[in-house]
């Protein structure tokens, strides 16, 4: 798979997430995928993404930086969203938060087979600390 092809596939995956087309993720994700060392089916992976969208109705994946090389993609994704209740174990309660995700993917046969994701929890924590509203 060439760098252009893998980048196009990845951007299609991001578009599917943003369009809430979770039932179409099997076009982009293998039947079995590993996310942060946890194996799961594509259906379970799609269900997790759908649950995130339910808990964060305005969730939008913005690609800030994208590098594709061989069968790997590295991306920095930016988020500005309003989670309901808790987010990452923090009492967000409907406040807007801004943060980044640094994520790496390994593709096989033009579909994602491994995901390594790191969220900037400290940015969310700092935003909440700076917010004068109470968390209750």
N, CA, C and O atoms as a GROMACS GRO file, in nm:
protein
  544
    1UNK      N    1   0.086  -0.117   0.000
    1UNK     CA    2   0.000   0.000   0.000
    1UNK      C    3   0.090   0.123   0.000
    1UNK      O    4   0.182   0.133   0.082
    2UNK      N    5   0.065   0.216  -0.091
    2UNK     CA    6   0.143   0.339  -0.098
    2UNK      C    7   0.100   0.439   0.005
    2UNK      O    8  -0.009   0.428   0.062
    3UNK      N    9   0.184   0.538   0.031
    3UNK     CA   10   0.154   0.641   0.131
    3UNK      C   11   0.026   0.715   0.096
    3UNK      O   12  -0.053   0.746   0.185
    4UNK      N   13   0.004   0.744  -0.033
    4UNK     CA   14  -0.118   0.816  -0.071
    4UNK      C   15  -0.242   0.732  -0.044
    4UNK      O   16  -0.342   0.784   0.007
    5UNK      N   17  -0.236   0.604  -0.076
    5UNK     CA   18  -0.350   0.515  -0.056
    5UNK      C   19  -0.383   0.500   0.093
    5UNK      O   20  -0.500   0.507   0.132
    6UNK      N   21  -0.283   0.480   0.176
    6UNK     CA   22  -0.307   0.465   0.320
    6UNK      C   23  -0.360   0.596   0.379
    6UNK      O   24  -0.445   0.593   0.468
    7UNK      N   25  -0.311   0.709   0.330
    7UNK     CA   26  -0.362   0.838   0.378
    7UNK      C   27  -0.508   0.857   0.338
    7UNK      O   28  -0.588   0.903   0.419
    8UNK      N   29  -0.542   0.822   0.216
    8UNK     CA   30  -0.681   0.833   0.171
    8UNK      C   31  -0.771   0.742   0.255
    8UNK      O   32  -0.881   0.783   0.295
    9UNK      N   33  -0.725   0.621   0.280
    9UNK     CA   34  -0.802   0.528   0.362
    9UNK      C   35  -0.823   0.585   0.502
    9UNK      O   36  -0.933   0.580   0.556
   10UNK      N   37  -0.716   0.638   0.560
   10UNK     CA   38  -0.727   0.695   0.694
   10UNK      C   39  -0.824   0.813   0.697
   10UNK      O   40  -0.906   0.823   0.788
   11UNK      N   41  -0.815   0.901   0.600
   11UNK     CA   42  -0.908   1.016   0.595
   11UNK      C   43  -1.052   0.969   0.576
   11UNK      O   44  -1.145   1.032   0.626
   12UNK      N   45  -1.072   0.859   0.503
   12UNK     CA   46  -1.205   0.801   0.490
   12UNK      C   47  -1.256   0.748   0.623
   12UNK      O   48  -1.374   0.761   0.655
   13UNK      N   49  -1.167   0.689   0.701
   13UNK     CA   50  -1.200   0.640   0.835
   13UNK      C   51  -1.241   0.756   0.926
   13UNK      O   52  -1.342   0.747   0.996
   14UNK      N   53  -1.164   0.865   0.923
   14UNK     CA   54  -1.197   0.983   1.004
   14UNK      C   55  -1.331   1.040   0.960
   14UNK      O   56  -1.412   1.079   1.045
   15UNK      N   57  -1.357   1.047   0.830
   15UNK     CA   58  -1.486   1.096   0.780
   15UNK      C   59  -1.600   1.008   0.830
   15UNK      O   60  -1.706   1.059   0.867
   16UNK      N   61  -1.581   0.877   0.830
   16UNK     CA   62  -1.685   0.786   0.879
   16UNK      C   63  -1.712   0.812   1.027
   16UNK      O   64  -1.828   0.812   1.069
   17UNK      N   65  -1.607   0.833   1.106
   17UNK     CA   66  -1.627   0.864   1.248
   17UNK      C   67  -1.704   0.995   1.265
   17UNK      O   68  -1.799   1.002   1.343
   18UNK      N   69  -1.664   1.098   1.192
   18UNK     CA   70  -1.728   1.228   1.204
   18UNK      C   71  -1.873   1.227   1.154
   18UNK      O   72  -1.957   1.302   1.205
   19UNK      N   73  -1.901   1.142   1.056
   19UNK     CA   74  -2.037   1.131   1.001
   19UNK      C   75  -2.122   1.031   1.078
   19UNK      O   76  -2.238   1.009   1.044
   20UNK      N   77  -2.065   0.972   1.184
   20UNK     CA   78  -2.136   0.874   1.268
   20UNK      C   79  -2.179   0.750   1.188
   20UNK      O   80  -2.284   0.691   1.214
   21UNK      N   81  -2.096   0.712   1.091
   21UNK     CA   82  -2.122   0.591   1.011
   21UNK      C   83  -2.048   0.472   1.072
   21UNK      O   84  -1.964   0.410   1.007
   22UNK      N   85  -2.080   0.443   1.198
   22UNK     CA   86  -2.011   0.338   1.271
   22UNK      C   87  -2.036   0.200   1.210
   22UNK      O   88  -1.952   0.111   1.222
   23UNK      N   89  -2.149   0.184   1.144
   23UNK     CA   90  -2.181   0.057   1.079
   23UNK      C   91  -2.094   0.033   0.956
   23UNK      O   92  -2.096  -0.077   0.901
   24UNK      N   93  -2.019   0.132   0.913
   24UNK     CA   94  -1.932   0.118   0.796
   24UNK      C   95  -1.784   0.106   0.834
   24UNK      O   96  -1.697   0.104   0.746
   25UNK      N   97  -1.754   0.099   0.963
   25UNK     CA   98  -1.613   0.094   1.004
   25UNK      C   99  -1.541  -0.032   0.958
   25UNK      O  100  -1.418  -0.033   0.951
   26UNK      N  101  -1.615  -0.137   0.926
   26UNK     CA  102  -1.549  -0.259   0.878
   26UNK      C  103  -1.478  -0.236   0.745
   26UNK      O  104  -1.392  -0.317   0.707
   27UNK      N  105  -1.510  -0.130   0.674
   27UNK     CA  106  -1.435  -0.093   0.553
   27UNK      C  107  -1.293  -0.050   0.587
   27UNK      O  108  -1.202  -0.060   0.504
   28UNK      N  109  -1.274  -0.001   0.711
   28UNK     CA  110  -1.147   0.059   0.752
   28UNK      C  111  -1.075  -0.018   0.862
   28UNK      O  112  -0.955   0.001   0.882
   29UNK      N  113  -1.147  -0.104   0.933
   29UNK     CA  114  -1.094  -0.174   1.050
   29UNK      C  115  -1.108  -0.324   1.029
   29UNK      O  116  -1.212  -0.372   0.985
   30UNK      N  117  -1.002  -0.400   1.062
   30UNK     CA  118  -1.004  -0.545   1.049
   30UNK      C  119  -1.110  -0.607   1.140
   30UNK      O  120  -1.156  -0.544   1.235
   31UNK      N  121  -1.146  -0.730   1.109
   31UNK     CA  122  -1.244  -0.803   1.189
   31UNK      C  123  -1.199  -0.814   1.334
   31UNK      O  124  -1.281  -0.809   1.426
   32UNK      N  125  -1.068  -0.828   1.355
   32UNK     CA  126  -1.007  -0.827   1.488
   32UNK      C  127  -0.906  -0.713   1.490
   32UNK      O  128  -0.820  -0.704   1.403
   33UNK      N  129  -0.916  -0.628   1.590
   33UNK     CA  130  -0.828  -0.512   1.602
   33UNK      C  131  -0.774  -0.507   1.744
   33UNK      O  132  -0.841  -0.549   1.839
   34UNK      N  133  -0.654  -0.454   1.758
   34UNK     CA  134  -0.594  -0.435   1.890
   34UNK      C  135  -0.587  -0.286   1.914
   34UNK      O  136  -0.530  -0.212   1.833
   35UNK      N  137  -0.644  -0.240   2.026
   35UNK     CA  138  -0.638  -0.099   2.064
   35UNK      C  139  -0.572  -0.090   2.200
   35UNK      O  140  -0.624  -0.141   2.299
   36UNK      N  141  -0.456  -0.024   2.205
   36UNK     CA  142  -0.380  -0.012   2.329
   36UNK      C  143  -0.366  -0.148   2.399
   36UNK      O  144  -0.394  -0.162   2.518
   37UNK      N  145  -0.323  -0.247   2.322
   37UNK     CA  146  -0.295  -0.382   2.371
   37UNK      C  147  -0.418  -0.462   2.414
   37UNK      O  148  -0.405  -0.564   2.482
   38UNK      N  149  -0.537  -0.416   2.376
   38UNK     CA  150  -0.661  -0.489   2.407
   38UNK      C  151  -0.724  -0.534   2.275
   38UNK      O  152  -0.765  -0.451   2.194
   39UNK      N  153  -0.732  -0.665   2.256
   39UNK     CA  154  -0.793  -0.720   2.136
   39UNK      C  155  -0.945  -0.711   2.145
   39UNK      O  156  -1.004  -0.730   2.251
   40UNK      N  157  -1.006  -0.681   2.029
   40UNK     CA  158  -1.152  -0.675   2.023
   40UNK      C  159  -1.196  -0.695   1.879
   40UNK      O  160  -1.116  -0.684   1.786
   41UNK      N  161  -1.321  -0.724   1.864
   41UNK     CA  162  -1.377  -0.737   1.730
   41UNK      C  163  -1.400  -0.598   1.671
   41UNK      O  164  -1.405  -0.499   1.743
   42UNK      N  165  -1.414  -0.593   1.541
   42UNK     CA  166  -1.447  -0.466   1.476
   42UNK      C  167  -1.580  -0.413   1.530
   42UNK      O  168  -1.596  -0.292   1.547
   43UNK      N  169  -1.674  -0.502   1.555
   43UNK     CA  170  -1.804  -0.461   1.609
   43UNK      C  171  -1.789  -0.396   1.746
   43UNK      O  172  -1.854  -0.294   1.774
   44UNK      N  173  -1.704  -0.452   1.832
   44UNK     CA  174  -1.681  -0.393   1.964
   44UNK      C  175  -1.610  -0.259   1.951
   44UNK      O  176  -1.641  -0.165   2.024
   45UNK      N  177  -1.515  -0.250   1.859
   45UNK     CA  178  -1.445  -0.124   1.834
   45UNK      C  179  -1.544  -0.017   1.787
   45UNK      O  180  -1.541   0.096   1.836
   46UNK      N  181  -1.631  -0.053   1.695
   46UNK     CA  182  -1.732   0.041   1.644
   46UNK      C  183  -1.828   0.081   1.756
   46UNK      O  184  -1.869   0.197   1.765
   47UNK      N  185  -1.864  -0.014   1.841
   47UNK     CA  186  -1.954   0.017   1.953
   47UNK      C  187  -1.888   0.115   2.050
   47UNK      O  188  -1.956   0.204   2.103
   48UNK      N  189  -1.758   0.101   2.075
   48UNK     CA  190  -1.687   0.197   2.161
   48UNK      C  191  -1.689   0.337   2.100
   48UNK      O  192  -1.712   0.436   2.170
   49UNK      N  193  -1.664   0.345   1.969
   49UNK     CA  194  -1.666   0.477   1.904
   49UNK      C  195  -1.808   0.537   1.907
   49UNK      O  196  -1.823   0.658   1.925
   50UNK      N  197  -1.908   0.454   1.890
   50UNK     CA  198  -2.047   0.501   1.896
   50UNK      C  199  -2.082   0.550   2.036
   50UNK      O  200  -2.152   0.651   2.051
   51UNK      N  201  -2.035   0.480   2.138
   51UNK     CA  202  -2.060   0.522   2.277
   51UNK      C  203  -1.991   0.654   2.307
   51UNK      O  204  -2.048   0.739   2.375
   52UNK      N  205  -1.869   0.672   2.255
   52UNK     CA  206  -1.801   0.801   2.272
   52UNK      C  207  -1.883   0.913   2.210
   52UNK      O  208  -1.896   1.020   2.269
   53UNK      N  209  -1.937   0.889   2.092
   53UNK     CA  210  -2.017   0.991   2.024
   53UNK      C  211  -2.147   1.019   2.100
   53UNK      O  212  -2.195   1.133   2.102
   54UNK      N  213  -2.204   0.916   2.163
   54UNK     CA  214  -2.325   0.937   2.243
   54UNK      C  215  -2.294   1.024   2.365
   54UNK      O  216  -2.372   1.113   2.400
   55UNK      N  217  -2.181   0.997   2.430
   55UNK     CA  218  -2.143   1.071   2.550
   55UNK      C  219  -2.090   1.211   2.517
   55UNK      O  220  -2.088   1.300   2.602
   56UNK      N  221  -2.047   1.229   2.393
   56UNK     CA  222  -1.992   1.358   2.349
   56UNK      C  223  -2.060   1.392   2.215
   56UNK      O  224  -2.002   1.369   2.109
   57UNK      N  225  -2.181   1.445   2.220
   57UNK     CA  226  -2.259   1.466   2.098
   57UNK      C  227  -2.190   1.552   1.992
   57UNK      O  228  -2.215   1.533   1.873
   58UNK      N  229  -2.106   1.645   2.032
   58UNK     CA  230  -2.039   1.731   1.934
   58UNK      C  231  -1.896   1.685   1.902
   58UNK      O  232  -1.815   1.764   1.852
   59UNK      N  233  -1.865   1.558   1.930
   59UNK     CA  234  -1.733   1.503   1.904
   59UNK      C  235  -1.701   1.510   1.755
   59UNK      O  236  -1.778   1.464   1.671
   60UNK      N  237  -1.586   1.569   1.723
   60UNK     CA  238  -1.540   1.581   1.586
   60UNK      C  239  -1.389   1.560   1.585
   60UNK      O  240  -1.316   1.624   1.660
   61UNK      N  241  -1.344   1.471   1.499
   61UNK     CA  242  -1.202   1.438   1.487
   61UNK      C  243  -1.140   1.533   1.385
   61UNK      O  244  -1.175   1.528   1.267
   62UNK      N  245  -1.050   1.619   1.430
   62UNK     CA  246  -0.982   1.714   1.340
   62UNK      C  247  -0.836   1.671   1.326
   62UNK      O  248  -0.761   1.671   1.424
   63UNK      N  249  -0.798   1.635   1.205
   63UNK     CA  250  -0.661   1.593   1.179
   63UNK      C  251  -0.572   1.717   1.174
   63UNK      O  252  -0.586   1.801   1.086
   64UNK      N  253  -0.481   1.726   1.270
   64UNK     CA  254  -0.388   1.838   1.277
   64UNK      C  255  -0.256   1.803   1.209
   64UNK      O  256  -0.195   1.888   1.144
   65UNK      N  257  -0.213   1.680   1.225
   65UNK     CA  258  -0.087   1.634   1.169
   65UNK      C  259  -0.106   1.488   1.129
   65UNK      O  260  -0.162   1.409   1.204
   66UNK      N  261  -0.058   1.454   1.009
   66UNK     CA  262  -0.074   1.318   0.960
   66UNK      C  263   0.052   1.278   0.885
   66UNK      O  264   0.096   1.348   0.794
   67UNK      N  265   0.108   1.164   0.924
   67UNK     CA  266   0.224   1.108   0.855
   67UNK      C  267   0.192   0.964   0.821
   67UNK      O  268   0.155   0.885   0.909
   68UNK      N  269   0.204   0.930   0.694
   68UNK     CA  270   0.181   0.794   0.649
   68UNK      C  271   0.310   0.739   0.589
   68UNK      O  272   0.374   0.805   0.507
   69UNK      N  273   0.346   0.619   0.633
   69UNK     CA  274   0.469   0.558   0.582
   69UNK      C  275   0.450   0.406   0.582
   69UNK      O  276   0.428   0.346   0.687
   70UNK      N  277   0.457   0.347   0.466
   70UNK     CA  278   0.439   0.202   0.456
   70UNK      C  279   0.301   0.163   0.504
   70UNK      O  280   0.200   0.210   0.451
   71UNK      N  281   0.297   0.076   0.604
   71UNK     CA  282   0.168   0.032   0.657
   71UNK      C  283   0.135   0.100   0.791
   71UNK      O  284   0.054   0.048   0.868
   72UNK      N  285   0.197   0.216   0.818
   72UNK     CA  286   0.173   0.289   0.944
   72UNK      C  287   0.123   0.430   0.917
   72UNK      O  288   0.158   0.493   0.817
   73UNK      N  289   0.039   0.477   1.009
   73UNK     CA  290  -0.008   0.615   1.010
   73UNK      C  291   0.014   0.668   1.150
   73UNK      O  292  -0.015   0.601   1.249
   74UNK      N  293   0.065   0.790   1.157
   74UNK     CA  294   0.077   0.862   1.284
   74UNK      C  295  -0.002   0.990   1.269
   74UNK      O  296   0.009   1.059   1.168
   75UNK      N  297  -0.083   1.022   1.369
   75UNK     CA  298  -0.166   1.141   1.359
   75UNK      C  299  -0.175   1.212   1.493
   75UNK      O  300  -0.169   1.151   1.600
   76UNK      N  301  -0.189   1.342   1.484
   76UNK     CA  302  -0.224   1.426   1.599
   76UNK      C  303  -0.363   1.478   1.569
   76UNK      O  304  -0.383   1.553   1.473
   77UNK      N  305  -0.458   1.438   1.652
   77UNK     CA  306  -0.597   1.478   1.635
   77UNK      C  307  -0.632   1.581   1.740
   77UNK      O  308  -0.594   1.568   1.856
   78UNK      N  309  -0.704   1.685   1.698
   78UNK     CA  310  -0.747   1.790   1.791
   78UNK      C  311  -0.897   1.778   1.815
   78UNK      O  312  -0.973   1.741   1.726
   79UNK      N  313  -0.936   1.809   1.938
   79UNK     CA  314  -1.076   1.803   1.977
   79UNK      C  315  -1.113   1.928   2.054
   79UNK      O  316  -1.036   1.976   2.137
   80UNK      N  317  -1.230   1.980   2.027
   80UNK     CA  318  -1.294   2.082   2.109
   80UNK      C  319  -1.438   2.035   2.119
   80UNK      O  320  -1.514   2.042   2.022
   81UNK      N  321  -1.475   1.987   2.238
   81UNK     CA  322  -1.604   1.921   2.250
   81UNK      C  323  -1.662   1.940   2.390
   81UNK      O  324  -1.598   1.992   2.480
   82UNK      N  325  -1.785   1.895   2.404
   82UNK     CA  326  -1.859   1.916   2.528
   82UNK      C  327  -1.912   1.782   2.579
   82UNK      O  328  -2.028   1.748   2.554
   83UNK      N  329  -1.829   1.705   2.650
   83UNK     CA  330  -1.875   1.578   2.705
   83UNK      C  331  -1.984   1.599   2.811
   83UNK      O  332  -1.987   1.702   2.879
   84UNK      N  333  -2.071   1.501   2.823
   84UNK     CA  334  -2.170   1.503   2.930
   84UNK      C  335  -2.116   1.419   3.045
   84UNK      O  336  -2.045   1.321   3.021
   85UNK      N  337  -2.147   1.455   3.167
   85UNK     CA  338  -2.102   1.377   3.282
   85UNK      C  339  -1.951   1.378   3.295
   85UNK      O  340  -1.887   1.482   3.286
   86UNK      N  341  -1.894   1.259   3.317
   86UNK     CA  342  -1.749   1.245   3.332
   86UNK      C  343  -1.684   1.218   3.197
   86UNK      O  344  -1.745   1.160   3.107
   87UNK      N  345  -1.560   1.262   3.186
   87UNK     CA  346  -1.480   1.234   3.067
   87UNK      C  347  -1.339   1.205   3.114
   87UNK      O  348  -1.278   1.286   3.182
   88UNK      N  349  -1.287   1.089   3.077
   88UNK     CA  350  -1.154   1.045   3.120
   88UNK      C  351  -1.144   1.042   3.272
   88UNK      O  352  -1.037   1.066   3.329
   89UNK      N  353  -1.256   1.013   3.337
   89UNK     CA  354  -1.259   1.008   3.482
   89UNK      C  355  -1.264   1.143   3.550
   89UNK      O  356  -1.253   1.152   3.672
   90UNK      N  357  -1.282   1.249   3.471
   90UNK     CA  358  -1.287   1.385   3.525
   90UNK      C  359  -1.428   1.439   3.515
   90UNK      O  360  -1.498   1.411   3.417
   91UNK      N  361  -1.473   1.517   3.614
   91UNK     CA  362  -1.610   1.571   3.614
   91UNK      C  363  -1.624   1.691   3.518
   91UNK      O  364  -1.611   1.806   3.559
   92UNK      N  365  -1.652   1.662   3.393
   92UNK     CA  366  -1.664   1.767   3.292
   92UNK      C  367  -1.802   1.831   3.297
   92UNK      O  368  -1.816   1.953   3.291
   93UNK      N  369  -1.906   1.747   3.308
   93UNK     CA  370  -2.044   1.794   3.325
   93UNK      C  371  -2.087   1.899   3.224
   93UNK      O  372  -2.142   2.003   3.263
   94UNK      N  373  -2.064   1.875   3.097
   94UNK     CA  374  -2.114   1.963   2.994
   94UNK      C  375  -2.029   2.084   2.962
   94UNK      O  376  -2.071   2.169   2.883
   95UNK      N  377  -1.911   2.094   3.021
   95UNK     CA  378  -1.823   2.206   2.988
   95UNK      C  379  -1.740   2.172   2.864
   95UNK      O  380  -1.711   2.055   2.839
   96UNK      N  381  -1.704   2.272   2.789
   96UNK     CA  382  -1.623   2.252   2.669
   96UNK      C  383  -1.478   2.228   2.708
   96UNK      O  384  -1.422   2.299   2.791
   97UNK      N  385  -1.418   2.126   2.646
   97UNK     CA  386  -1.278   2.095   2.670
   97UNK      C  387  -1.204   2.089   2.536
   97UNK      O  388  -1.262   2.054   2.433
   98UNK      N  389  -1.077   2.123   2.541
   98UNK     CA  390  -0.989   2.116   2.424
   98UNK      C  391  -0.872   2.026   2.461
   98UNK      O  392  -0.813   2.040   2.568
   99UNK      N  393  -0.839   1.935   2.371
   99UNK     CA  394  -0.728   1.844   2.396
   99UNK      C  395  -0.683   1.782   2.265
   99UNK      O  396  -0.747   1.799   2.161
  100UNK      N  397  -0.572   1.710   2.272
  100UNK     CA  398  -0.518   1.640   2.156
  100UNK      C  399  -0.509   1.491   2.185
  100UNK      O  400  -0.498   1.449   2.300
  101UNK      N  401  -0.514   1.415   2.079
  101UNK     CA  402  -0.487   1.272   2.085
  101UNK      C  403  -0.372   1.245   1.989
  101UNK      O  404  -0.372   1.292   1.875
  102UNK      N  405  -0.274   1.171   2.037
  102UNK     CA  406  -0.164   1.127   1.952
  102UNK      C  407  -0.188   0.978   1.929
  102UNK      O  408  -0.193   0.900   2.024
  103UNK      N  409  -0.204   0.941   1.803
  103UNK     CA  410  -0.246   0.805   1.773
  103UNK      C  411  -0.165   0.748   1.657
  103UNK      O  412  -0.134   0.817   1.560
  104UNK      N  413  -0.133   0.621   1.672
  104UNK     CA  414  -0.056   0.549   1.572
  104UNK      C  415  -0.135   0.427   1.529
  104UNK      O  416  -0.200   0.362   1.611
  105UNK      N  417  -0.131   0.397   1.402
  105UNK     CA  418  -0.205   0.285   1.347
  105UNK      C  419  -0.112   0.197   1.264
  105UNK      O  420  -0.020   0.246   1.199
  106UNK      N  421  -0.138   0.068   1.268
  106UNK     CA  422  -0.074  -0.024   1.174
  106UNK      C  423  -0.185  -0.083   1.089
  106UNK      O  424  -0.285  -0.134   1.140
  107UNK      N  425  -0.166  -0.076   0.959
  107UNK     CA  426  -0.263  -0.128   0.864
  107UNK      C  427  -0.216  -0.263   0.810
  107UNK      O  428  -0.096  -0.289   0.801
  108UNK      N  429  -0.310  -0.347   0.776
  108UNK     CA  430  -0.285  -0.471   0.705
  108UNK      C  431  -0.397  -0.487   0.603
  108UNK      O  432  -0.515  -0.478   0.638
  109UNK      N  433  -0.359  -0.510   0.480
  109UNK     CA  434  -0.458  -0.526   0.373
  109UNK      C  435  -0.553  -0.407   0.367
  109UNK      O  436  -0.674  -0.423   0.352
  110UNK      N  437  -0.497  -0.288   0.380
  110UNK     CA  438  -0.569  -0.161   0.367
  110UNK      C  439  -0.670  -0.135   0.479
  110UNK      O  440  -0.758  -0.049   0.464
  111UNK      N  441  -0.660  -0.208   0.590
  111UNK     CA  442  -0.749  -0.182   0.704
  111UNK      C  443  -0.668  -0.178   0.832
  111UNK      O  444  -0.562  -0.240   0.842
  112UNK      N  445  -0.718  -0.105   0.930
  112UNK     CA  446  -0.650  -0.088   1.059
  112UNK      C  447  -0.653  -0.219   1.135
  112UNK      O  448  -0.758  -0.281   1.152
  113UNK      N  449  -0.534  -0.262   1.182
  113UNK     CA  450  -0.530  -0.383   1.264
  113UNK      C  451  -0.476  -0.356   1.405
  113UNK      O  452  -0.493  -0.437   1.496
  114UNK      N  453  -0.411  -0.239   1.423
  114UNK     CA  454  -0.356  -0.206   1.555
  114UNK      C  455  -0.362  -0.055   1.575
  114UNK      O  456  -0.328   0.022   1.485
  115UNK      N  457  -0.407  -0.014   1.694
  115UNK     CA  458  -0.419   0.128   1.728
  115UNK      C  459  -0.349   0.151   1.862
  115UNK      O  460  -0.373   0.079   1.959
  116UNK      N  461  -0.262   0.252   1.865
  116UNK     CA  462  -0.200   0.296   1.990
  116UNK      C  463  -0.243   0.440   2.009
  116UNK      O  464  -0.213   0.525   1.925
  117UNK      N  465  -0.312   0.470   2.117
  117UNK     CA  466  -0.370   0.602   2.138
  117UNK      C  467  -0.328   0.660   2.272
  117UNK      O  468  -0.326   0.591   2.374
  118UNK      N  469  -0.293   0.788   2.270
  118UNK     CA  470  -0.258   0.860   2.392
  118UNK      C  471  -0.331   0.993   2.391
  118UNK      O  472  -0.307   1.077   2.305
  119UNK      N  473  -0.420   1.012   2.488
  119UNK     CA  474  -0.496   1.136   2.502
  119UNK      C  475  -0.424   1.230   2.598
  119UNK      O  476  -0.362   1.186   2.695
  120UNK      N  477  -0.433   1.359   2.572
  120UNK     CA  478  -0.373   1.461   2.657
  120UNK      C  479  -0.468   1.493   2.773
  120UNK      O  480  -0.537   1.595   2.773
  121UNK      N  481  -0.469   1.403   2.871
  121UNK     CA  482  -0.558   1.419   2.988
  121UNK      C  483  -0.521   1.544   3.066
  121UNK      O  484  -0.609   1.608   3.123
  122UNK      N  485  -0.394   1.579   3.071
  122UNK     CA  486  -0.352   1.698   3.146
  122UNK      C  487  -0.413   1.825   3.089
  122UNK      O  488  -0.443   1.918   3.164
  123UNK      N  489  -0.431   1.832   2.958
  123UNK     CA  490  -0.494   1.950   2.898
  123UNK      C  491  -0.639   1.961   2.942
  123UNK      O  492  -0.688   2.071   2.968
  124UNK      N  493  -0.709   1.848   2.952
  124UNK     CA  494  -0.848   1.849   3.000
  124UNK      C  495  -0.851   1.891   3.147
  124UNK      O  496  -0.932   1.974   3.187
  125UNK      N  497  -0.762   1.833   3.226
  125UNK     CA  498  -0.756   1.866   3.370
  125UNK      C  499  -0.727   2.016   3.390
  125UNK      O  500  -0.789   2.080   3.474
  126UNK      N  501  -0.633   2.071   3.313
  126UNK     CA  502  -0.599   2.213   3.324
  126UNK      C  503  -0.716   2.301   3.283
  126UNK      O  504  -0.741   2.405   3.345
  127UNK      N  505  -0.789   2.262   3.179
  127UNK     CA  506  -0.905   2.340   3.135
  127UNK      C  507  -1.013   2.341   3.242
  127UNK      O  508  -1.077   2.444   3.265
  128UNK      N  509  -1.033   2.228   3.307
  128UNK     CA  510  -1.133   2.221   3.413
  128UNK      C  511  -1.093   2.304   3.534
  128UNK      O  512  -1.177   2.368   3.597
  129UNK      N  513  -0.964   2.302   3.567
  129UNK     CA  514  -0.915   2.379   3.681
  129UNK      C  515  -0.929   2.528   3.655
  129UNK      O  516  -0.954   2.606   3.748
  130UNK      N  517  -0.914   2.569   3.531
  130UNK     CA  518  -0.923   2.712   3.496
  130UNK      C  519  -1.068   2.758   3.484
  130UNK      O  520  -1.096   2.878   3.486
  131UNK      N  521  -1.161   2.662   3.471
  131UNK     CA  522  -1.302   2.696   3.454
  131UNK      C  523  -1.362   2.733   3.589
  131UNK      O  524  -1.355   2.653   3.682
  132UNK      N  525  -1.419   2.852   3.603
  132UNK     CA  526  -1.472   2.894   3.732
  132UNK      C  527  -1.600   2.821   3.773
  132UNK      O  528  -1.641   2.831   3.888
  133UNK      N  529  -1.663   2.749   3.681
  133UNK     CA  530  -1.785   2.677   3.716
  133UNK      C  531  -1.753   2.558   3.803
  133UNK      O  532  -1.647   2.496   3.788
  134UNK      N  533  -1.840   2.525   3.893
  134UNK     CA  534  -1.818   2.407   3.976
  134UNK      C  535  -1.846   2.283   3.894
  134UNK      O  536  -1.913   2.290   3.791
  135UNK      N  537  -1.796   2.168   3.939
  135UNK     CA  538  -1.816   2.044   3.866
  135UNK      C  539  -1.941   1.971   3.911
  135UNK      O  540  -1.962   1.856   3.872
  136UNK      N  541  -2.024   2.034   3.990
  136UNK     CA  542  -2.147   1.968   4.034
  136UNK      C  543  -2.266   2.025   3.965
  136UNK      O  544  -2.379   1.981   3.990
   0.00000   0.00000   0.00000
